[in-house]
Amino acid sequence: MAVLFDVPLATVEAQNAGRDRVVPLDIVRVHHELLPDADQLHREGFAAVHMVSELLAPGDLRRDARN
């Protein structure tokens, strides 16, 4: 099983800009281009590919430290 974070480049660039240590944009763009899509992951042998899209609110994937 694979989990694919389907995040548009503009979102990745905005998040990068807010980091303490900003990664150069050319590196961010190259790495974003290298990310596989669901079809590629299926061809590589993954039986299931679950998409996580930006439709989630920013804090949806974080666990509350008190739980």
N, C-alpha and C positions, 0 to 999 in steps of 0.2 A: 504494500500500500504506500502511496506517496501523497504528500500534502503539498499543494501548489499554491503559493501566495501570489495571487494575480493582482499585482500592484502596478498601476501606470507609472511610466518614467517620471512624469511631472510630480507625482506624489513622493517618489523616492528622492528626487532632487530637492524637494521642499524639506523633507525630513533630514536629509543630509545637511542642508544649510543651517539647520537648528542644532547641530551637534557641536560639542566642544572641540572635537578634532574633525574638521571637515575633510572629506575625501575629495580629491580633485574630480571635477565633473567628467573629464574624459574617461577616468577609471570607472566611475559610476555608470556611465553610458555603455562602456564596453561590457561590463559585468551584466548589466540589464539585458543587453542583446544576447548574451550567452545562456540566459535562463531558458530551460526547455518549456515547451507547451504540453498540454495534456496528451495530445496525439504522440508526441515523441516519447513521453514517459510510458505510454502503453506499448509502443514499439520496443522499448527497452525491457519490457517484461513485467511491468507493474500491473497487477490485476485490477487495482482500483486507484483512481486519482481523485482526490477530494480537493475542490477549489475553495480557497479562502479569498474573498474579494474585498475591495475597499468599502463595500456596502456596510461592513461592520463599523460600529463606532470605535474611535481610537482606543478606548480602554477595554473593549470586549474580550480581548485575549489575555488580559492580565488577571491573575488571581488575587483576591484580597488576602493580604498577608495574615489577617486574623483567622482565616479559615484553615 
